Every structure is written in C-alpha cells, then in structure tokens.
C-alpha cells in the first residue's frame, strides 16, 4: 500500500514538473514582430538606420527580461522601396510568420499599399519613418470600426507647414519653386506644401517633377530660375536631392534649398558634398548628445555598428522609439492580441522616455500621430553633418519637446 502511494506521489511530481517545464517553455516563446523597410537601394540609408535603431531597442528590452516574460523576435524583410514587394511581405508576415505587430515603412507608397493587410487582420502597425499625411488616416472611423495604423514620424502636413514658415516668414522669400519626385511621397508632399504656402498668400512660381534615378535636373532648374525663384523647396529622397544641389552649382545659381526631412540623408550629404552645405530640413532628432537618453543612444549605436555618423539619425531614433512604445503597449495589454494591443496604444498609462521625446499618452482613439508640430526643429547641413539651424530652438529645456496634452 505504501509502495503504491509512493509511486502515485512520484508520478504526480513528475506530472507537476512536466507542467511547470511546459509552462516555462511556453513563456519563453518569442513575440514575433515584423520589421520591414528598404535595406537596399536609394532609400536604404533610411531603412538600415531604422532597422539598426529598432535592433538596439529590442536588445535592450530583451536584456531587461523581454515583455510578458518573453523575448521580442524581429522578422526582417527588405521591401526594396517597391509597393508590390511590400504587399507580398505583409501577407507573408501575417499568414506565415504570425507576427503580432509590424514596425517600419520608409516609403509612403509602400505603406499605403501594404498596411491594409494588417488592418484587415487587426494587427497593429507603427510607421516609424514614412511621412505621407494620409498614412495614419487611411482606415479611420466611421468607415472602419477601429484604426490599427500608428506613427512615430512627423507627417508631411507638419513638415510642409514648417518649410513654408521657414522660407516665407522666417527668411522672407516670396518666390518659391517646388521640385518634387514623381512618387506618392513626392507628389503628396508637394500638394501639402502648396496648401501650406497658400495659407500665407504665396503661390509657387514653378512646380517641377522628376523621377527616381534621374541624374540631370538642368531642365527643371532652368525653368525655376527663369521663373525668378528665390528659394528651392524640395520633396524627394537623398540621391535625387543631391542631383538638384549639384545641378544648381553647375548652373551657378545660388539660392537656398529648404525641403523635407530627407535632406538629412547621408546619400544626399555625401553625394552633394560642399554643394549641400546650407540645405535645411525639419528634424525630429539631430545627432546631438543633449540629453542623457540621446547620449546613451548615440554611443550605443556607434559602438554596435562601428560608425560615427548615423546614415539617417531621424530614422534610427524613430525606429528605436517605436519599439519602446510597442513594448509598453503589449505589457499594458497583458497580451499580444492585436485588438488589445491597439487599445493599449490608444490608452498608454505610463510615460515612455524615448530618444525623440518623452511620450505621455502619445495616441488616442482619434489621434494616431505621436509627433506634433511643436516637436521637430530645423536642421542644417554643415560640412558633412546635420546641425541645429537655429540653436536657440533646442537650448536648455527646449532640448526635449513633448506633445501637448489634449
């Protein structure tokens, strides 16, 4: 009798141990997070910087114990800045990999084409670089019950207003020309810029378009020059922007160049060289160690990737912050269920100290934009780096600008 009891007790102990072991193994299953962007091609300086910023944050989160006792696992895919590739990747990450959220999107067109699959699957997306104004509003109520698309970058409505304000009100130019590429990013940004100028009673003297890969902007620049433009406003990405700066130098036409945040890309700065000096652009983050958080981030990035200057500091910082916000939401939700994570993002009850800013209720049910107009400042290209165009804008307690509370 006693032997039978001992055997039963031993069997029960083994069963309990087995359950405990099984539970521990399950608790350690990774939380799969999609990461998509252009890691090759003309947009790669943005994509790689974003990816590397995301990786740094994931490593920090995992070293601290992960989320819900589980490590974050990135499922990376290169969308090559192509809409059709982005669409394929979205379906693969959802249906094959089973991601619980996706971070990324650099190019507005890729985001608009791809994120609808996440919306349909009720899986959150945090756009951490793409800036097209429509992105976070593509699936808003009442046409959709809930919106699963969030953003940590400064949208083009914010940037275009800043560009117009800088050119017209701060610097006094009266005859702007707009040069924009033919992508969704370029043309939607151009439209936003025209609207922003109109609020100041200014109409562009020229609106010129070019394609990705174009290397000769002479015709567009000559038309702008002949129209009497006193400043060139741009919406494009680095390689083509460099052709504008170099083309202006060849023509001997010296007018300022003010454009969207992409004028800070390494492949603009390096290809334009001295011709890029003085170019100005809105920035959510400039590679300056002006807070302890930013100093630690910059040093960690430089140590991890063995480089001094980030190819795209804005992309790296916004990518890093997107991980912290997602991790906070999953922790608050106590779940990786898409609906619960979305709800947590809309109602974050803890502050998140990021590199760009301190996020205090950055989203709501009706506002999926973490960045408001008061957060970006103007950067300026100077001898291969981006510096503050107006140092007074980031002096003292202005170093960290936060989103106003509703």
N, C-alpha and C positions, 0 to 999 in steps of 0.2 A: 504493500500500500504506500509505504513511504517512498519506495523507489519510483512508483508510478507518479507520485506527486512531484518528485524531483525532476522527472523527465518533463512533466507538464510545465513546471516552472521554467525549466531551461528552454523549452520550446517557446513559451510566452516571451521570455527575454530575448530570444533570437528574433522573434516577430517584431518586438518593440524596436530592437536595434535596426532591423531592416527598414521599418517605417521611418525611423529617425534618419537613417542614411539616405533613404529615398527622398525625404523632405529636404535634406541638406543639398543633395544633388540638384533638386528642382530649384531650390532657392538660388543656386549658383548659375542657373541657366542665364545666358546673356540677354540683355534687352537690345534687340536689333534696331538700329537707327540708320535710315538711308542717308547717303551723302552724295549729292550729285552736282556736277558743275563741269566746266571746260578745263581739263587738266592738260590739254594740248591745244595748239593753235593760237590765234591772235588774242583771245580772251584769257589765255592761260595764266598770265600773271595775277589776274583776279581770282581765278579758280584755284590755283595752287596755294595762294596766300590764305584764302578762305578755308581750304581743306586743312592747311597746317595749323591755323588758329583753332579750328574745331578739334583737331587731334590733341593739341595741348590741353584744352579744357577737358576732353574725355579722359585723358591720362590723369589729370588732377582729380576728377570725380571718382575714377576707379581706385586711385591710391587712397582716397578717403573712405572707401568701403562701397562704392557704387551707389546705386539707387534701389531702394527696397531690398537691400542685401544682394543685389545682382549687378554684375558689371555691364557697362554700356559697350556695345559692339557696333562699330561702323561698317556698313556695307557700301563701299565706294564704287561709283560708276562715273566714267568720263562721258559727258553728253556732247562733247566736241562743239558746243555752241550751236547745235543743229536741232531744230524743232522735232524732226522725225525721230532722231536718236533719243531725245528727251522723253518722247511719248513711249517708246519701246522700254526705256529704263524704268519709267514709272510703273508700267504694267508688270515688269519683272520683279521689281522691289516689293510690290504689293502682293502679287499672286504666287511668286516662287519663294522669295526670301522672307515674307511675312513681317516686314518692318512695322513698327508701331508709330513711327513718325519719320519725316524726312526733313533734312536741313539742306540748304543750298539754293540753287538757281542764281546764276550770274546774269543771264541774258533775259530780257523781258519777254521776247518772243518764245523762248523755250519754256519759261514759266507759264505763260498764258496757254500754251498748247498742252502742257503736261499735267498741271496741278488739278485739272478736272477729274482725273482718275482717283486722286486722293480724296477729293471732295465727295465723289460717289461712294468711296469705300469708308468714309467717315474716319479718315486718318489725318491728323494734323500735319501741316507743312509750315515751317518757319523760313520764309525767304530772308536770307541774310545778306544779299548783295543786290539783287535785281531791284530796280527803282521805278519802273513804269507805274504811273499813278493808278491804273486800273487793277493791278495785281491783287491787292487785298480786298478789292470791291467786286471781284468777278462773280462771287457767289453770295452776295448779301441778301438778307430777307427784304421784302416778303417773297421774292421769287424762290428763295431757298430757305428751308427751315432753320438751318444753322450754317455758319461760315467756318470752315476748317483752315483757312489761309491766314497766316500771320506774317509780320515783317519786322526786321530789326535794322533796316536801312532807311535813309532819308528819301522819300518818294520824290518824283520829278515835279510835282506841284510845289513842294517845299523848295527844291533846288532852283527851279526856274524863277520863282519869286525872288530868291536870294541873288541870282545872277542879274536879273533886271534891276533890283535895288542897288547892287554894287555898281553896275555900269551907268545907270541913269542918275540915281540920286546921290550916291557917294562920290562918283568920279565925274559926273556931269556930261557924259556922252549923249549925243542927240540923234546920231545916225547909225544905229547898229545894223550889221549884216549877220545873218544866221547861216552857218554851214553845218549841216547835219547829214549823217549817213542814212541809207535807204532802209535800214532795219526798223522793226517795230520800236526799238529803243530810240533810235534817232528821230523818227517821224512823230512819235507820240511826245517825245521831249520837245521837239520843235514847236508842236502845237501848244504845249503848255507854256513855252517861252513867249510865243506870240500873244497869248492871253495875258501873261504877266506884264508884258510891255504895254499892252493896250490899257491896262488899269492906270498907267502913268501917262497916257496920251501919246505914246510913242509907237510908230509903225516901222518895221524893218525896211531899210532901203533896198535890201536884197535878201532872198531866201534861196540858198543853193543846196543841192543834193549830190551825193556821191555814193559809190558802192564800196562794200568791204573789199579790200585788196587793191583799190585804186592807189596809184603811186604818183599821179600827176594832177594836181589841183589848180593848175595855171588858169584854165578857163573860168572856173568858179571864182577864183580870187580876183581875176581881172574884172569880172562883172561887178563884184563887190566894190573894188577900188574905183571903177568908173562911176558907180552909183554914189560915190562920196562917203562911203562908210568910214566912221572914225573909231570903230571898235568891232572886233570879230567875236561873235558868240557861237559856241560850238556844242553839239550833241553827237558824240561818236565815241569810239574807243581808241586806245593808245596808238596803234600803228598808223592809222589814217590821220589822227590828230598831229602826229609828227610830220606827216607829209604837208599838212597845212602850214605848220610853223616853218618848215624848210622851204616851202613854196613862197611864203611871204618874204623870206630872206633873199631868195633868188631874184624876186621882183624888186627888191629894195624898198618894200612897202612896210613901214614901221607903224603899226597900230597895235594897241593892246589886244590880248587874247584872253577871254574870260569864258569859261564853259562849265559843264557838269563835272562831277567829282572825278571822272575818268582821266582828266588831265594830270592826275597824280600817279598814274600807272607807270611802272618802270620802263615799259617799252615805248612810252611817249618820251619820258625824260632822257633815256639813253639814246634813242634814235634822233631826237631833235637836238640834243647837245645844247650848245650855247643859245641856239635859236629858241629853245623852250624857256629860257630864263624870263621871269616876269609873268608867265601864264598863271591864272588864278582860277580857283575852283572851290566849291563847298566841300567841307570835310567833317565827318563825324569824329574822326580820330587822326591826329597828326603824331608821328613817331617822336614824341617828346616825353621824357620821364617826369612829368609834372605832378603826378600823384603816386603814392606807394604802389597802388594796384597796377598802374601803367608801367612803372619802372620794373616791377616783377614780371609783367607780361613781356615787355620788350627783351629783358635779359633772358627769360626762358626761351623765347622764340629764337634769339640769336644763338644761344647755346645748343638748342635742339637741331637747328638747320644750318649752322655754321656760316651764317651770313650776317652782315652788318645792317644793311638797309632792306627792309621788307619790300618785296616787289609791289605789293599793294597793301599798305598799312590799314586802310579802311576795311578792306575785305577780311583781313586777318582778325581785326578787333571785333567786327560784327559777327564773324563766324564763331569766335570764342564765346561771345556773349550769348549767342543763340543756344549753345549747349547748356549754359548755366540756367537759362530761362526754362528750357525743356526739362532739365533735371529737376528743377524746383516744382514744375507742374506735375510731373509723374509722382514725385514724393508726396505732394499735397493730395493728389488723387488717390494715392494708395493702390494704384492700378495702372496698367498700360492700355486699358480700354480707351479707344480713340475718343469716344464721347466724353468720358470722364476727364481725360487729359485736356481736351478742348475747353471744357467747363472750368478746369483749374487754371488754364492760361488766362481765361477771361476774368478770373477772380483770385489772382495770386494774393495770398495773405501775408507773405513775408517779402521783405526787401531783398533784392538781388544786386550785389555790388559787381558791376561789370567793368570792362575797360572803357567803353564809350561813355557810360553814365551809371548812376545808381537807379535801378528800376524799382519804382514804387507804384504798384498797380499799373503796369505799362499797357495792359489791354483791358478791354471791357467787351460786353456782348455787341456793342455797336461801334467799337474802335479797335481795330487790329493792327494799328500802327504804333510801335514802341517809340519811334522818334518823332518829335515835334519840331516846329520851325525854330524854336529858341536854342536847340542843341547844336546843330552844325555851326562851324565858323569857317572863315575863308583861309585856304592855304595858298601858298605862292611857291612856284618853282625857283629855286636859287642854287645854282652850281651843283646840280645833281641830286638835290634833296627837296623835300617839301617842308617849308617852314610856315609859321603863322604870318599871314599877310598883314594882320592888324594885331600886334602883340597885346594891345590893351584889351582885346576881346577875350583873352584867356588868362589875364593876370589875376593873381590872388584867388578869391573864392569863385571866380568865373571859370576856373580850370575845369570844373565838373558842372555841366548844365543839366538840369533834370526836367522831366516832363511835368508841366503844371497839373495839379490835381483838378478833377472836374468839379 
